[in-house]
Amino acid sequence: MILAVGIYVPTAMVQQFENTLDNRATDISVLDRQQQVLSMIMQGHTNKVIAVELNVVEATVTMQGSR
């Protein structure tokens, strides 16, 4: 999937994010931070921007986005 801003997001990541939102009430394995990261990825933010906004290092964003 390519977002409006031209950023490629793997289909599996999109599906995982959608499933996470659907199952949020019952799936306690998804951390709030991971949901924030995935939401910002879906909005087209870069890892660097997400890291600055969430006050974490870029490697944390990369790891949270890949789970």
N, CA, C and O atoms as a GROMACS GRO file, in nm:
protein
  268
    1MET      N    1   0.085  -0.117   0.000
    1MET     CA    2   0.000   0.000   0.000
    1MET      C    3   0.090   0.123   0.000
    1MET      O    4   0.187   0.129   0.075
    2ILE      N    5   0.058   0.220  -0.082
    2ILE     CA    6   0.131   0.346  -0.085
    2ILE      C    7   0.037   0.456  -0.038
    2ILE      O    8  -0.068   0.479  -0.096
    3LEU      N    9   0.078   0.523   0.069
    3LEU     CA   10  -0.004   0.629   0.126
    3LEU      C   11   0.000   0.751   0.036
    3LEU      O   12   0.083   0.761  -0.054
    4ALA      N   13  -0.090   0.844   0.060
    4ALA     CA   14  -0.102   0.964  -0.022
    4ALA      C   15   0.028   1.044  -0.028
    4ALA      O   16   0.053   1.116  -0.125
    5VAL      N   17   0.109   1.032   0.074
    5VAL     CA   18   0.235   1.107   0.076
    5VAL      C   19   0.348   1.030   0.009
    5VAL      O   20   0.463   1.074   0.013
    6GLY      N   21   0.317   0.916  -0.053
    6GLY     CA   22   0.415   0.840  -0.129
    6GLY      C   23   0.501   0.746  -0.047
    6GLY      O   24   0.607   0.704  -0.093
    7ILE      N   25   0.458   0.713   0.072
    7ILE     CA   26   0.534   0.622   0.158
    7ILE      C   27   0.476   0.482   0.145
    7ILE      O   28   0.355   0.462   0.159
    8TYR      N   29   0.564   0.385   0.119
    8TYR     CA   30   0.520   0.246   0.107
    8TYR      C   31   0.502   0.185   0.246
    8TYR      O   32   0.591   0.194   0.330
    9VAL      N   33   0.386   0.124   0.268
    9VAL     CA   34   0.359   0.051   0.391
    9VAL      C   35   0.324  -0.091   0.350
    9VAL      O   36   0.229  -0.112   0.275
   10PRO      N   37   0.400  -0.191   0.399
   10PRO     CA   38   0.371  -0.329   0.362
   10PRO      C   39   0.228  -0.368   0.398
   10PRO      O   40   0.176  -0.331   0.503
   11THR      N   41   0.166  -0.444   0.309
   11THR     CA   42   0.028  -0.487   0.329
   11THR      C   43   0.010  -0.559   0.462
   11THR      O   44  -0.090  -0.540   0.530
   12ALA      N   45   0.107  -0.641   0.499
   12ALA     CA   46   0.098  -0.715   0.626
   12ALA      C   47   0.091  -0.619   0.744
   12ALA      O   48   0.020  -0.646   0.841
   13MET      N   49   0.163  -0.507   0.736
   13MET     CA   50   0.161  -0.410   0.845
   13MET      C   51   0.025  -0.342   0.852
   13MET      O   52  -0.028  -0.318   0.961
   14VAL      N   53  -0.032  -0.310   0.738
   14VAL     CA   54  -0.164  -0.249   0.734
   14VAL      C   55  -0.267  -0.344   0.793
   14VAL      O   56  -0.351  -0.303   0.874
   15GLN      N   57  -0.261  -0.470   0.753
   15GLN     CA   58  -0.355  -0.569   0.806
   15GLN      C   59  -0.338  -0.588   0.956
   15GLN      O   60  -0.437  -0.599   1.028
   16GLN      N   61  -0.213  -0.591   1.002
   16GLN     CA   62  -0.189  -0.606   1.146
   16GLN      C   63  -0.247  -0.487   1.221
   16GLN      O   64  -0.310  -0.504   1.326
   17PHE      N   65  -0.227  -0.368   1.168
   17PHE     CA   66  -0.279  -0.248   1.233
   17PHE      C   67  -0.432  -0.251   1.238
   17PHE      O   68  -0.491  -0.221   1.341
   18GLU      N   69  -0.495  -0.288   1.127
   18GLU     CA   70  -0.641  -0.296   1.124
   18GLU      C   71  -0.692  -0.400   1.221
   18GLU      O   72  -0.790  -0.378   1.291
   19ASN      N   73  -0.625  -0.516   1.225
   19ASN     CA   74  -0.665  -0.621   1.319
   19ASN      C   75  -0.646  -0.577   1.463
   19ASN      O   76  -0.726  -0.610   1.550
   20THR      N   77  -0.539  -0.502   1.487
   20THR     CA   78  -0.512  -0.450   1.621
   20THR      C   79  -0.625  -0.359   1.665
   20THR      O   80  -0.672  -0.368   1.778
   21LEU      N   81  -0.668  -0.272   1.576
   21LEU     CA   82  -0.778  -0.182   1.611
   21LEU      C   83  -0.906  -0.259   1.636
   21LEU      O   84  -0.981  -0.227   1.728
   22ASP      N   85  -0.932  -0.361   1.553
   22ASP     CA   86  -1.053  -0.441   1.569
   22ASP      C   87  -1.052  -0.519   1.700
   22ASP      O   88  -1.157  -0.536   1.763
   23ASN      N   89  -0.936  -0.566   1.740
   23ASN     CA   90  -0.925  -0.653   1.857
   23ASN      C   91  -0.872  -0.581   1.980
   23ASN      O   92  -0.839  -0.645   2.079
   24ARG      N   93  -0.865  -0.452   1.975
   24ARG     CA   94  -0.803  -0.373   2.083
   24ARG      C   95  -0.863  -0.404   2.220
   24ARG      O   96  -0.790  -0.414   2.319
   25ALA      N   97  -0.992  -0.420   2.226
   25ALA     CA   98  -1.057  -0.443   2.355
   25ALA      C   99  -1.022  -0.578   2.415
   25ALA      O  100  -1.023  -0.594   2.537
   26THR      N  101  -0.991  -0.676   2.331
   26THR     CA  102  -0.966  -0.810   2.383
   26THR      C  103  -0.821  -0.852   2.376
   26THR      O  104  -0.782  -0.949   2.441
   27ASP      N  105  -0.739  -0.782   2.300
   27ASP     CA  106  -0.599  -0.821   2.282
   27ASP      C  107  -0.509  -0.731   2.366
   27ASP      O  108  -0.479  -0.618   2.326
   28ILE      N  109  -0.466  -0.782   2.482
   28ILE     CA  110  -0.386  -0.699   2.571
   28ILE      C  111  -0.237  -0.706   2.537
   28ILE      O  112  -0.156  -0.642   2.604
   29SER      N  113  -0.200  -0.781   2.433
   29SER     CA  114  -0.059  -0.792   2.397
   29SER      C  115  -0.009  -0.671   2.319
   29SER      O  116   0.112  -0.654   2.303
   30VAL      N  117  -0.099  -0.589   2.270
   30VAL     CA  118  -0.059  -0.471   2.192
   30VAL      C  119  -0.037  -0.355   2.288
   30VAL      O  120  -0.128  -0.315   2.361
   31LEU      N  121   0.082  -0.303   2.286
   31LEU     CA  122   0.115  -0.192   2.373
   31LEU      C  123   0.062  -0.062   2.317
   31LEU      O  124   0.049  -0.046   2.196
   32ASP      N  125   0.031   0.030   2.406
   32ASP     CA  126  -0.017   0.160   2.362
   32ASP      C  127   0.084   0.230   2.273
   32ASP      O  128   0.047   0.294   2.174
   33ARG      N  129   0.212   0.217   2.307
   33ARG     CA  130   0.316   0.283   2.227
   33ARG      C  131   0.318   0.225   2.086
   33ARG      O  132   0.334   0.300   1.990
   34GLN      N  133   0.301   0.093   2.075
   34GLN     CA  134   0.300   0.031   1.942
   34GLN      C  135   0.183   0.083   1.861
   34GLN      O  136   0.196   0.109   1.741
   35GLN      N  137   0.069   0.099   1.924
   35GLN     CA  138  -0.047   0.150   1.853
   35GLN      C  139  -0.022   0.295   1.807
   35GLN      O  140  -0.061   0.334   1.697
   36GLN      N  141   0.044   0.373   1.892
   36GLN     CA  142   0.076   0.511   1.854
   36GLN      C  143   0.169   0.512   1.733
   36GLN      O  144   0.149   0.588   1.638
   37VAL      N  145   0.271   0.427   1.738
   37VAL     CA  146   0.368   0.421   1.629
   37VAL      C  147   0.299   0.379   1.499
   37VAL      O  148   0.317   0.443   1.396
   38LEU      N  149   0.221   0.273   1.505
   38LEU     CA  150   0.153   0.225   1.385
   38LEU      C  151   0.056   0.329   1.330
   38LEU      O  152   0.044   0.345   1.208
   39SER      N  153  -0.012   0.398   1.417
   39SER     CA  154  -0.104   0.501   1.373
   39SER      C  155  -0.030   0.613   1.300
   39SER      O  156  -0.076   0.662   1.196
   40MET      N  157   0.084   0.652   1.354
   40MET     CA  158   0.162   0.759   1.290
   40MET      C  159   0.223   0.713   1.158
   40MET      O  160   0.234   0.791   1.064
   41ILE      N  161   0.262   0.585   1.151
   41ILE     CA  162   0.312   0.530   1.025
   41ILE      C  163   0.201   0.536   0.920
   41ILE      O  164   0.225   0.576   0.806
   42MET      N  165   0.081   0.498   0.960
   42MET     CA  166  -0.032   0.499   0.867
   42MET      C  167  -0.065   0.642   0.821
   42MET      O  168  -0.119   0.661   0.712
   43GLN      N  169  -0.033   0.740   0.904
   43GLN     CA  170  -0.057   0.880   0.866
   43GLN      C  171   0.054   0.932   0.776
   43GLN      O  172   0.046   1.045   0.726
   44GLY      N  173   0.157   0.851   0.755
   44GLY     CA  174   0.262   0.890   0.663
   44GLY      C  175   0.385   0.955   0.726
   44GLY      O  176   0.471   1.006   0.654
   45HIS      N  177   0.394   0.954   0.858
   45HIS     CA  178   0.509   1.012   0.925
   45HIS      C  179   0.632   0.923   0.909
   45HIS      O  180   0.620   0.801   0.904
   46THR      N  181   0.748   0.984   0.901
   46THR     CA  182   0.872   0.907   0.896
   46THR      C  183   0.908   0.859   1.036
   46THR      O  184   0.859   0.911   1.136
   47ASN      N  185   0.996   0.758   1.042
   47ASN     CA  186   1.041   0.708   1.172
   47ASN      C  187   1.105   0.819   1.254
   47ASN      O  188   1.086   0.827   1.376
   48LYS      N  189   1.180   0.905   1.189
   48LYS     CA  190   1.248   1.014   1.258
   48LYS      C  191   1.147   1.110   1.322
   48LYS      O  192   1.162   1.148   1.438
   49VAL      N  193   1.045   1.147   1.246
   49VAL     CA  194   0.942   1.237   1.298
   49VAL      C  195   0.867   1.171   1.413
   49VAL      O  196   0.840   1.235   1.515
   50ILE      N  197   0.834   1.044   1.397
   50ILE     CA  198   0.763   0.971   1.503
   50ILE      C  199   0.848   0.968   1.630
   50ILE      O  200   0.796   0.990   1.740
   51ALA      N  201   0.977   0.942   1.615
   51ALA     CA  202   1.066   0.936   1.730
   51ALA      C  203   1.068   1.070   1.804
   51ALA      O  204   1.063   1.073   1.927
   52VAL      N  205   1.076   1.178   1.730
   52VAL     CA  206   1.078   1.310   1.793
   52VAL      C  207   0.946   1.337   1.864
   52VAL      O  208   0.945   1.383   1.978
   53GLU      N  209   0.835   1.308   1.797
   53GLU     CA  210   0.702   1.334   1.855
   53GLU      C  211   0.677   1.252   1.982
   53GLU      O  212   0.616   1.301   2.077
   54LEU      N  213   0.725   1.126   1.984
   54LEU     CA  214   0.701   1.038   2.097
   54LEU      C  215   0.816   1.040   2.198
   54LEU      O  216   0.813   0.970   2.299
   55ASN      N  217   0.918   1.120   2.169
   55ASN     CA  218   1.033   1.135   2.257
   55ASN      C  219   1.103   1.001   2.283
   55ASN      O  220   1.132   0.964   2.397
   56VAL      N  221   1.129   0.929   2.174
   56VAL     CA  222   1.202   0.802   2.180
   56VAL      C  223   1.309   0.804   2.072
   56VAL      O  224   1.310   0.893   1.986
   57VAL      N  225   1.400   0.707   2.077
   57VAL     CA  226   1.500   0.698   1.970
   57VAL      C  227   1.439   0.632   1.848
   57VAL      O  228   1.342   0.556   1.858
   58GLU      N  229   1.496   0.661   1.733
   58GLU     CA  230   1.442   0.610   1.607
   58GLU      C  231   1.440   0.458   1.602
   58GLU      O  232   1.350   0.400   1.541
   59ALA      N  233   1.538   0.393   1.665
   59ALA     CA  234   1.541   0.245   1.668
   59ALA      C  235   1.419   0.188   1.738
   59ALA      O  236   1.370   0.081   1.700
   60THR      N  237   1.369   0.258   1.838
   60THR     CA  238   1.247   0.212   1.908
   60THR      C  239   1.128   0.216   1.814
   60THR      O  240   1.046   0.124   1.813
   61VAL      N  241   1.120   0.320   1.736
   61VAL     CA  242   1.010   0.332   1.638
   61VAL      C  243   1.018   0.219   1.537
   61VAL      O  244   0.918   0.156   1.504
   62THR      N  245   1.138   0.195   1.487
   62THR     CA  246   1.158   0.088   1.389
   62THR      C  247   1.116  -0.046   1.447
   62THR      O  248   1.048  -0.125   1.380
   63MET      N  249   1.154  -0.073   1.571
   63MET     CA  250   1.120  -0.200   1.634
   63MET      C  251   0.969  -0.211   1.660
   63MET      O  252   0.910  -0.316   1.634
   64GLN      N  253   0.907  -0.105   1.709
   64GLN     CA  254   0.764  -0.108   1.736
   64GLN      C  255   0.683  -0.123   1.607
   64GLN      O  256   0.579  -0.188   1.606
   65GLY      N  257   0.729  -0.063   1.501
   65GLY     CA  258   0.658  -0.071   1.374
   65GLY      C  259   0.670  -0.205   1.306
   65GLY      O  260   0.590  -0.238   1.218
   66SER      N  261   0.769  -0.284   1.345
   66SER     CA  262   0.791  -0.414   1.279
   66SER      C  263   0.728  -0.530   1.353
   66SER      O  264   0.733  -0.643   1.303
   67ARG      N  265   0.671  -0.508   1.468
   67ARG     CA  266   0.614  -0.618   1.546
   67ARG      C  267   0.481  -0.662   1.493
   67ARG      O  268   0.419  -0.753   1.547
   0.00000   0.00000   0.00000
